[in-house]
Amino acid sequence: MDTATPAVTVALHDGASVIASSGQVDARRHGELLLPAVDRVLAEAGVKLDAVTGVVVGVGPGPYTGLRVGLVTAATFGSALAVPVHGICTLDGLAYAAGQDGGLEGPFAVATDARRKEVYWARYEDARTRTGDPAVDRPADIAAELAGLPVVGAGAALYPDAFPDARGPEHVSAASLASLAAERLAAGQELLEPQPLYLRRPDAQVPKNYKVVTPK
């Protein structure tokens, strides 16, 4: 599952292939849409929740509120079912989908909407190989660095002046996350801890130097 972007996306993978998936784009309803999507995917696959042997969750980067919905839900399922919970970078899932479904070979970059007129982004040698850590920047500040490269994701589509070669998909799919995770696990690679990759402080913060009012 992944809620790091406006997409609320869930998939079920049997270790060899995706057997059911769901995706809805709504940046304001992550908490409302995620569990019904889980139910829908399990029903489509004809299995019960207790058949799940592991959980993979996108760790972002992403905005604080949406991202934590998926991470908390994944942790809850892991605890309730006594199964491992694995993290995977959301940008890696987009890159993998661009290679597998879009035929993009690389090098290229991935950029998602970080709000505040910024993007979360990373460079890739190919669909499976990220060449550095994810970052958050204004599009104009990285346009020269990414000049000439295709850029995948909604962040590219939002800023065509900075990223003229925008490519799809715009949003991550849990199907791609699950397939990439299964591939890495089968190869004996370790996945990330299911901890959020925020890259910056949340929008909502306690104001500094506020006046404390206490009753007399």
TORKE-819177 format. One record per residue: residue number from 0; x, z, y of N, C-alpha, C, O in turn; residue in three letters. Coordinates in steps of 0.1 Angstrom, whole numbers, plus 2048, in hexadecimal, padded with zeros to 3 digits. Atoms other than C-alpha are relative to their C-alpha. Layout:
N
R num n_xx n_zz n_yy ca_xx ca_zz ca_yy c_xx c_zz c_yy o_xx o_zz o_yy residuo
R NUM    X    Z    Y     X     Z     Y    X    Z    Y    X    Z    Y     ALA
...
END
This chain:
216
R num n_xx n_zz n_yy ca_xx ca_zz ca_yy c_xx c_zz c_yy o_xx o_zz o_yy residuo
R   0  808  800  7F4   800   800   800  809  800  80C  814  805  80C     MET
R   1  7F9  800  7F3   80A   7FB   824  7F6  800  80B  7EC  7F9  80C     ASP
R   2  808  7FF  7F4   7FC   805   845  809  800  80D  805  805  817     THR
R   3  7F7  7FF  7F5   81A   800   85C  7FD  7F5  80A  802  7F6  816     ALA
R   4  804  80A  7F6   80B   7E1   86D  7F1  801  801  7EA  809  7FB     THR
R   5  80E  800  7FF   7E7   7D9   877  7F9  7FD  7F2  7ED  7FF  7F1     PRO
R   6  805  803  80E   7E2   7CE   852  7FF  80D  7F8  809  814  7F6     ALA
R   7  801  7F5  80A   7D4   7E8   83A  7FF  7F9  7F3  7F6  7F2  7EF     VAL
R   8  7FF  809  80C   7DF   7DA   819  804  808  7F4  80C  811  7F4     THR
R   9  7FF  7F9  80D   7DE   7E6   7F5  801  7F5  7F5  7FA  7EB  7F5     VAL
R  10  7FF  809  80C   7E8   7D5   7D4  803  809  7F4  809  814  7F5     ALA
R  11  7FD  7FA  80C   7EB   7DE   7B0  809  7F6  7F8  806  7EB  7F6     LEU
R  12  7F6  808  807   809   7D1   79C  803  806  7F2  803  812  7F1     HIS
R  13  7FF  7FB  80E   80E   7D4   776  80F  800  7FC  812  801  7F0     ASP
R  14  7F2  801  804   834   7D0   777  805  7F2  7FF  811  7F0  7FF     GLY
R  15  7FD  80E  802   833   7AB   772  7FA  7F7  80B  800  7EE  810     ALA
R  16  807  808  7F5   81A   79E   78C  7F5  809  806  7F1  813  801     SER
R  17  80B  7FA  7F9   800   7A8   7A5  7F2  7FD  7F9  7F0  7F1  7F6     VAL
R  18  80C  802  807   7DE   7AD   794  7F4  802  809  7E9  7FE  805     ILE
R  19  80A  7FF  7F7   7C9   7B6   7B2  805  804  80E  810  80B  80E     ALA
R  20  7FB  7FD  7F3   7CD   7B8   7D8  7F5  800  80A  7EB  7F9  808     SER
R  21  80A  7FF  7F5   7BB   7BF   7F9  808  801  80D  812  808  80D     SER
R  22  7FA  7FF  7F3   7C4   7BA   81D  7F6  7FE  80B  7EE  7F5  80B     GLY
R  23  809  801  7F4   7B1   7C0   83E  809  803  80C  811  80C  80C     GLN
R  24  7F8  7FE  7F4   7BF   7BD   861  7F7  807  80A  7ED  802  80F     VAL
R  25  808  7F8  7F6   7B2   7D9   878  809  80B  804  80B  815  7FD     ASP
R  26  7F6  7F6  7FC   7CB   7ED   88C  7FB  80E  803  802  817  804     ALA
R  27  805  7F3  7FD   7B3   809   893  7F8  808  7F5  7F3  812  7F7     ARG
R  28  809  7FA  80B   7A3   811   871  808  802  7F3  803  801  7E8     ARG
R  29  7F8  7FE  80C   7C0   818   859  7FA  80B  7F7  7F9  809  7EB     HIS
R  30  805  7F5  808   7B2   839   84E  7F3  7FD  7FA  7F0  802  7EF     GLY
R  31  80D  804  805   790   82B   84A  800  7F6  7F5  7F8  7F6  7EC     GLU
R  32  800  80C  809   799   80C   836  809  802  7F4  807  7FC  7EA     LEU
R  33  7F6  800  80B   7B6   817   81F  7FA  805  7F3  7FC  7FE  7E9     LEU
R  34  805  7FB  80D   7A4   82C   804  7F5  7F6  7FA  7F5  7F4  7EE     LEU
R  35  809  80A  805   787   813   801  807  7F3  7FA  803  7ED  7F0     PRO
R  36  7F8  80B  806   7A1   7F8   7FC  807  803  7F3  807  7FB  7EA     ALA
R  37  7FB  7FC  80D   7B1   80C   7E0  7F6  7FF  7F6  7F8  7FA  7EB     VAL
R  38  80B  801  80A   790   80F   7CF  7FC  7F2  7FD  7FA  7EF  7F1     ASP
R  39  803  80E  803   789   7EA   7D3  80A  7FA  7F7  806  7F2  7EE     ARG
R  40  7F6  806  809   7AA   7E0   7C4  800  805  7F2  801  7FD  7E9     VAL
R  41  802  7FB  80D   7A6   7F7   7A7  7F4  7FB  7F8  7F5  7F7  7ED     LEU
R  42  80C  805  807   783   7EB   7A0  802  7F1  7FD  7FE  7ED  7F2     ALA
R  43  7FE  80E  803   78E   7C7   7A2  809  7FE  7F4  808  7F5  7EC     GLU
R  44  7F7  800  80B   7AA   7CE   789  7F9  806  7F3  7FE  804  7E8     ALA
R  45  806  7F9  80B   792   7E2   773  807  80B  7FA  807  80E  7EE     GLY
R  46  7F9  7F4  805   7A7   801   771  7FC  80C  808  7F7  80A  813     VAL
R  47  802  7F4  7F9   7A4   825   77B  80D  804  807  818  800  804     LYS
R  48  7F5  7FB  7F9   7BB   837   793  80B  806  7F7  817  805  7FA     LEU
R  49  7F6  7F9  808   7CB   84B   777  809  7F6  7F8  812  7FA  7F0     ASP
R  50  7F7  80A  807   7DA   82A   769  80C  7FD  808  816  7F7  803     ALA
R  51  7F4  803  7F7   7F2   829   787  80C  808  7FB  80B  814  7F9     VAL
R  52  7F4  7F9  804   815   831   77D  80B  802  80B  815  808  809     THR
R  53  7F7  7FE  7F4   826   82F   79F  7FA  7FA  80C  7F0  7F2  80C     GLY
R  54  805  805  7F3   81F   829   7C4  80B  7FB  808  816  801  809     VAL
R  55  7F7  806  7F6   831   813   7DC  7F9  800  80E  7EE  7FB  80F     VAL
R  56  806  7FF  7F3   82B   818   801  80A  7FA  80A  816  7FD  80A     VAL
R  57  7F8  805  7F5   838   805   820  803  80C  809  7FB  813  80E     GLY
R  58  7FB  7F5  7F8   84D   81D   835  802  7FC  80F  807  803  817     VAL
R  59  7FF  805  7F3   84C   807   854  80D  7F8  802  813  7F4  7F8     GLY
R  60  804  7F8  7F4   859   805   86E  7F2  7FC  804  7ED  7F1  802     PRO
R  61  80E  802  7FB   837   809   87E  7FC  80B  809  803  815  80A     GLY
R  62  805  7F5  7F7   823   81C   897  7FC  80C  7F9  7F8  80C  7ED     PRO
R  63  802  7F3  806   81F   841   890  7F3  802  7F8  7F3  805  7ED     TYR
R  64  80D  7FC  805   7FA   844   88A  7FD  7F7  7F4  7F9  7FD  7E9     THR
R  65  803  808  80B   7F5   826   873  809  802  7F4  804  803  7E9     GLY
R  66  7F6  7FE  80B   815   82B   85F  7FD  80C  7F8  7FF  80C  7EB     LEU
R  67  801  7F3  807   80E   84F   856  7F4  800  7F6  7F4  807  7ED     ARG
R  68  80C  801  809   7EC   846   846  804  7FC  7F2  801  802  7E8     VAL
R  69  7FC  805  80D   7FC   832   82A  80A  80A  7F9  809  80C  7ED     GLY
R  70  7F6  7F6  806   819   84B   825  7FA  80C  7FB  7FD  811  7F0     LEU
R  71  806  7F4  805   803   869   823  7F7  7FD  7F4  7F7  805  7EA     VAL
R  72  808  804  80B   7EB   857   80C  808  7FE  7F3  804  802  7E8     THR
R  73  7F7  802  80C   807   84C   7F5  805  80D  7FB  806  80E  7EE     ALA
R  74  7FA  7F3  804   816   86F   7F4  7F5  808  7F8  7F8  80E  7EF     ALA
R  75  80B  7F9  806   7F4   87D   7EB  7FD  7FA  7F2  7FB  802  7E8     THR
R  76  802  806  80E   7EF   864   7CE  80B  804  7F7  809  807  7EB     PHE
R  77  7F4  7FD  808   812   86B   7C2  7FF  80E  7FB  802  811  7EF     GLY
R  78  802  7F2  804   80B   890   7C1  7F5  802  7F6  7F6  809  7EC     SER
R  79  80B  7FE  808   7E9   88E   7B2  802  7FA  7F2  7FD  7FF  7E8     ALA
R  80  7FE  808  80C   7F4   875   797  80D  804  7F9  80F  800  7ED     LEU
R  81  7F2  7FD  805   817   884   792  808  7F4  7FC  80D  7F2  7F1     ALA
R  82  7F9  80C  802   826   862   796  80A  7FE  80C  808  804  816     VAL
R  83  7F7  802  7F5   844   856   7AB  7FA  7F8  80B  7F2  7F0  809     PRO
R  84  804  807  7F4   83F   84A   7CE  80D  7F9  806  816  801  809     VAL
R  85  7F5  807  7FB   857   82F   7DB  7FD  7FA  80D  7F2  7F6  810     HIS
R  86  801  806  7F3   85D   823   7FE  807  7F3  800  810  7F0  7F9     GLY
R  87  7F9  80D  7FE   865   800   809  7FE  7FC  80E  7F3  7FE  814     ILE
R  88  801  804  7F2   86C   7F2   82B  7F5  7F5  802  7F5  7EB  7FB     CYS
R  89  80B  80A  7FE   84D   7DF   838  805  7F3  804  800  7E8  800     THR
R  90  7FA  80D  7FC   863   7C4   848  805  7F9  7F4  805  7ED  7F3     LEU
R  91  7FC  806  80C   872   7BE   826  7F5  7F9  7F8  7F7  7EE  7F2     ASP
R  92  80B  807  806   850   7B7   818  7FC  7F3  806  7F8  7EA  800     GLY
R  93  803  80C  7F9   849   79E   833  80A  7F5  7FD  807  7E9  7FB     LEU
R  94  7F6  80A  803   86A   78D   82D  7FF  7FA  7F2  800  7EE  7F0     ALA
R  95  802  805  80E   864   78B   807  7F4  7F7  800  7F5  7ED  7F9     TYR
R  96  80C  809  800   841   77C   80D  804  7F2  807  7FF  7E8  802     ALA
R  97  7FC  80D  7F9   851   762   825  808  7F7  7F7  806  7EB  7F7     ALA
R  98  7F9  807  809   868   758   80A  7F8  7FB  7F4  7F9  7EF  7F0     GLY
R  99  807  803  80C   851   759   7EC  7F4  7F7  803  7F1  7ED  7FC     GLN
R 100  80D  808  7FD   831   74B   7FC  802  7F5  80A  7FC  7EB  80A     ASP
R 101  7FD  80A  7F5   83F   739   81B  80B  7F7  7FD  80D  7ED  805     GLY
R 102  7F4  808  803   85E   72A   80B  80B  801  80A  814  7F8  80A     GLY
R 103  7F6  7FE  7F7   874   737   826  80D  805  7F9  80C  810  7F3     LEU
R 104  7F4  7FC  807   898   739   81A  80A  808  808  811  811  802     GLU
R 105  7F7  7F7  7F8   8AB   748   837  80D  7F8  804  810  7ED  7FF     GLY
R 106  803  7F3  7FA   8BC   754   84B  7F4  7FF  809  7F0  7F4  80E     PRO
R 107  80B  7FF  7F7   89F   760   85F  7FE  80E  805  806  817  801     PHE
R 108  803  7F3  7FC   890   77E   870  7F1  803  7FE  7E9  7FA  7FC     ALA
R 109  80E  7FB  801   870   793   86D  7FE  809  80C  806  811  810     VAL
R 110  804  7F8  7F5   85E   7A2   88B  7F2  804  800  7E9  7FB  7FE     ALA
R 111  80E  7FC  800   83F   7B7   88C  7FD  807  80E  806  80A  815     THR
R 112  804  7FB  7F3   82C   7C4   8AA  802  80F  801  7FD  817  7F9     ASP
R 113  7FE  7F2  7FE   839   7E6   8B6  7F9  806  80C  7FA  811  810     ALA
R 114  807  7FC  7F4   822   7E7   8D4  80A  803  80B  816  801  809     ARG
R 115  7F8  7FD  7F4   830   7F1   8F7  809  7F3  803  814  7F5  809     ARG
R 116  7F9  80D  7FE   83B   7CC   8F9  80D  800  7F9  817  7FA  7FE     LYS
R 117  7F4  800  809   855   7D2   8DD  7FC  7FB  7F2  7F0  7FA  7EF     GLU
R 118  802  804  80E   85A   7C6   8BA  809  808  7F7  814  80C  7FB     VAL
R 119  7F7  7FB  80B   867   7D6   89A  806  7F3  7F9  7FE  7EA  7F6     TYR
R 120  7FA  80C  806   880   7BD   88B  80C  803  7F8  812  80D  7F8     TRP
R 121  7F4  800  808   89B   7B6   873  804  7F2  7FC  7FC  7E9  7FC     ALA
R 122  7FB  80D  804   8B1   799   868  801  7FF  7F1  804  80A  7EA     ARG
R 123  7FF  801  80E   8B2   78B   845  809  7F4  7FC  808  7E9  803     TYR
R 124  7F8  80C  805   8CB   775   832  7F7  7F7  7F8  7F9  7EB  7F8     GLU
R 125  80A  807  808   8AF   76B   81A  7F4  80A  7FE  7F4  814  804     ASP
R 126  80D  7F9  801   88D   778   80F  802  80E  7FA  7F9  816  7FB     ALA
R 127  7FD  7F3  806   89D   795   7FC  80B  808  806  80D  814  802     ARG
R 128  7F4  7FA  7FB   8BB   79E   811  7FF  802  80F  801  7F9  817     THR
R 129  7FF  7FC  7F2   8B9   7B1   832  80E  802  804  816  808  7FC     ARG
R 130  7F2  7FF  7FC   8D9   7AF   846  803  80B  80A  80F  80D  80F     THR
R 131  7FE  7F5  7F7   8D5   7CE   85C  7F4  809  800  7EA  806  7F9     GLY
R 132  80B  7F6  800   8BF   7EC   863  7F5  7FA  80A  7F8  7F3  813     ASP
R 133  80B  804  7F7   89C   7E6   873  803  806  80E  809  811  80F     PRO
R 134  7FF  7FB  7F2   89B   7EB   899  7F3  7FD  808  7EB  7F6  803     ALA
R 135  80C  803  7F7   882   7EB   8B6  806  7FC  80D  80F  803  813     VAL
R 136  7FA  805  7F3   889   7D7   8D5  7F5  7F7  807  7EB  7F3  801     ASP
R 137  808  809  7F8   879   7C2   8F0  803  7F2  7FB  80F  7EF  7F9     ARG
R 138  7FD  80E  804   876   79D   8E5  80A  7F9  808  813  7F3  802     PRO
R 139  7F7  807  7F7   889   790   903  80E  805  7FD  818  7FE  7FF     ALA
R 140  7F3  7FB  802   8A6   7A7   8FA  807  7FB  7F3  813  7FC  7F1     ASP
R 141  7FA  805  80D   8AB   798   8D7  7FE  7F1  7FE  802  7EC  7F4     ILE
R 142  803  80F  801   8A0   774   8DE  80D  7F8  7FE  80D  7EF  7F5     ALA
R 143  7F3  807  801   8C4   768   8E2  806  803  7F2  80C  7FA  7EC     ALA
R 144  7FA  7FC  80C   8CF   77B   8C3  7F9  7F8  7F4  800  7F5  7EA     GLU
R 145  807  807  80A   8B4   76A   8AE  7FD  7F2  802  7F6  7EB  7FB     LEU
R 146  803  80E  7FD   8B5   748   8BE  804  7F7  7F5  80E  7F8  7EE     ALA
R 147  7FE  80A  80B   8B2   72C   8A5  7FB  805  7F3  7FB  7FD  7E9     GLY
R 148  805  7FB  80D   8A4   742   88A  7F1  800  7FF  7EA  803  809     LEU
R 149  80E  7FD  802   881   742   87C  7FD  80F  801  805  816  7FC     PRO
R 150  803  7F2  7FF   870   763   883  7F2  802  7FA  7E8  7FC  7FF     VAL
R 151  80D  7FE  807   854   76F   86C  7F9  80C  805  7FF  816  809     VAL
R 152  808  7F4  7FD   838   787   875  7F8  7FF  80D  7FA  7F6  815     GLY
R 153  808  800  7F4   81F   78F   890  808  802  80C  803  7FD  817     ALA
R 154  7F8  7FE  7F4   83A   79A   8A8  805  7F2  805  806  7F0  811     GLY
R 155  7FB  80D  7FC   847   776   8A8  7F4  7F8  806  7F6  7F1  811     ALA
R 156  80C  807  7FA   824   768   8AE  7FC  805  80D  7F7  7FD  815     ALA
R 157  804  7FB  7F3   81E   77F   8CB  809  7FC  80C  805  7FC  817     LEU
R 158  7F7  803  7F5   83D   775   8DE  807  7F2  7FD  813  7F1  7FA     TYR
R 159  7FA  80D  803   842   74F   8DA  80B  7FC  809  814  7F3  805     PRO
R 160  7F5  804  7F7   859   74C   8F8  80D  806  7FA  818  7FF  7FB     ASP
R 161  7F4  7FA  805   872   763   8E7  803  7FB  7F2  80E  7FA  7EE     ALA
R 162  7FF  804  80E   86B   757   8C3  7F9  7F3  7FE  7EE  7F3  7F9     PHE
R 163  807  80C  800   862   732   8C5  7FD  7FB  7F2  7F4  7F3  7F0     PRO
R 164  802  804  80E   865   72D   89F  7F9  80B  7F8  7FF  811  7EF     ASP
R 165  807  7F5  807   84B   746   894  7FA  7FB  7F3  7F5  7F0  7F2     ALA
R 166  805  804  80E   841   745   86F  7F7  80B  7FB  7F7  817  800     ARG
R 167  808  7F6  807   828   756   859  807  805  7F3  811  800  7F0     GLY
R 168  80D  7FA  7FC   81C   76C   84A  802  80A  80C  80D  80E  80F     PRO
R 169  7FF  7F7  7F4   814   781   869  800  80F  7FB  807  817  802     GLU
R 170  801  7F2  805   80C   7A1   855  805  802  7F2  804  7F8  7EA     HIS
R 171  7FC  7FD  80E   81A   7B1   836  7F5  801  7F7  7EA  805  7FB     VAL
R 172  80A  7FE  80A   807   7B1   816  806  80A  7F5  812  809  7F2     SER
R 173  7FB  7F7  80A   809   7CC   7FC  804  7F9  7F3  80C  7FE  7EB     ALA
R 174  7FC  808  80C   80B   7B1   7E1  80F  7FD  801  816  7FD  7F7     ALA
R 175  7F2  803  7FF   82D   7A7   7EF  809  80C  7FF  813  80C  7F9     SER
R 176  7F9  7F3  801   838   7CB   7F3  802  804  7F1  80D  808  7EC     LEU
R 177  800  7FC  80E   82F   7D2   7CF  809  7F7  7F7  810  7FC  7EF     ALA
R 178  7F7  809  808   840   7B3   7C1  80E  802  803  817  802  7FA     SER
R 179  7F2  7FD  7FD   860   7BA   7D4  804  80D  7FA  810  80E  7F5     LEU
R 180  7FC  7F3  806   860   7DE   7C9  802  7FF  7F1  80B  805  7EB     ALA
R 181  7FE  802  80F   85A   7D4   7A4  80D  7F9  7FD  813  7FC  7F3     ALA
R 182  7F4  807  802   876   7BC   7A7  80D  808  801  816  808  7F9     GLU
R 183  7F5  7F8  7FD   88E   7D5   7B5  801  80B  7F5  80C  80E  7F1     ARG
R 184  800  7F6  80A   884   7F0   79C  805  7FB  7F3  80D  801  7EC     LEU
R 185  7FB  807  80D   889   7D8   77F  80F  7FE  800  815  7FD  7F5     ALA
R 186  7F1  802  7FF   8AC   7D1   78C  808  80D  801  814  80C  802     ALA
R 187  7F9  7F3  800   8B4   7F6   78C  803  805  80E  80B  80E  810     GLY
R 188  7FD  7FC  7F2   8B5   7F8   7B2  7F7  80C  804  7EC  80E  800     GLN
R 189  808  7F5  7FB   8AA   818   7C4  7F8  7FB  80C  7FD  7F4  815     GLU
R 190  809  802  7F5   88D   816   7DC  802  80B  80B  808  815  808     LEU
R 191  7FF  7F6  7F5   88A   829   7FD  7F7  80C  7FC  7EE  80C  7F5     LEU
R 192  808  7F5  801   87C   84C   7FF  7F3  7FD  809  7F4  7F5  813     GLU
R 193  80D  803  7F9   857   84B   80B  800  808  80E  7F7  810  80F     PRO
R 194  7FF  7F9  7F3   861   857   82E  7FE  7F5  80C  803  7EA  80A     GLN
R 195  803  80A  7F5   855   846   84F  80C  7FB  807  815  803  80B     PRO
R 196  7F6  806  7F7   86B   82F   862  7FA  7FC  80D  7F5  7F1  80F     LEU
R 197  807  801  7F3   85E   834   885  809  7F8  80A  803  7F0  812     TYR
R 198  7F7  806  7F7   87D   829   899  7FF  805  80F  808  803  817     LEU
R 199  801  7FA  7F3   86F   83A   8B8  7F5  80B  800  7EE  80C  7F6     ARG
R 200  809  7F5  800   85A   857   8C3  7F2  7FB  801  7EF  7F0  806     ARG
R 201  80E  804  7FF   834   856   8C1  7FB  7FF  80E  801  805  817     PRO
R 202  806  802  7F3   81F   84B   8DE  7FB  80D  806  7FD  810  812     ASP
R 203  806  7F3  7FC   80D   86D   8E0  80B  80B  7FF  80F  80E  7F4     ALA
R 204  7F6  7F5  7FF   825   889   8EB  7FB  80B  808  7F3  809  812     GLN
R 205  803  7F5  7F7   821   8AB   8F9  807  7FF  80D  814  7FD  80D     VAL
R 206  7F9  801  7F3   828   8A9   91E  80A  80B  803  808  816  7FF     PRO
R 207  7F6  7F6  7FD   847   8BA   92B  7FC  808  80D  7F5  803  815     LYS
R 208  802  7F7  7F4   846   8D7   944  7F1  802  803  7ED  803  80F     ASN
R 209  80E  7FE  7FD   820   8DB   940  7FE  80F  803  805  817  7FE     TYR
R 210  803  7F2  7FC   810   8FA   94E  7F7  806  7F6  7ED  801  7F2     LYS
R 211  808  7F8  80A   804   914   935  7F6  809  807  7FA  810  810     VAL
R 212  80B  7F7  7FA   7E3   924   93F  7FB  80A  7F6  7F6  806  7EB     VAL
R 213  804  7F5  80A   7DB   945   92E  7F6  808  808  7F6  80A  814     THR
R 214  80A  7F7  7FA   7BD   95B   934  805  80D  805  80E  812  7FF     PRO
R 215  7FB  7F3  7FB   7C2   97A   94A  7F8  80B  7F9  7FB  817  7FC     LYS
END
